[in-house]
Amino acid sequence: MILDDSLTQEALSTGSKTSTTISPSGAIRLAITLSDGAVQHFERPPDTTCANWRATEFEAPESGFIFNEPVTEQWGQALTLIARNSLA
């Protein structure tokens, strides 16, 4: 499993809250709050598929990391479903 699939699995397994926004350009940005209060962000460009999600920022108390790594389509499908439900 690649790093960003691991990040995605952790976010989906322990996440307690989600927030989805759409940028003016149409990009989808999904934030998943983890049980410890950290937030993992994911982004997908406009008009793309589940295979185009990327893990981006990880915000944690007193620290943070910037990722720009692809998430595989399998995990991207789950992110897409969560983003759709969050926007509804």
Secondary structure as UniProt FT lines:
FT   HELIX           3..14
FT   STRAND          17..22
FT   TURN            24..25
FT   STRAND          28..33
FT   TURN            35..36
FT   STRAND          39..44
FT   TURN            46..47
FT   HELIX           50..52
FT   STRAND          54..60
FT   TURN            61..62
FT   STRAND          63..70
FT   HELIX           73..87
//
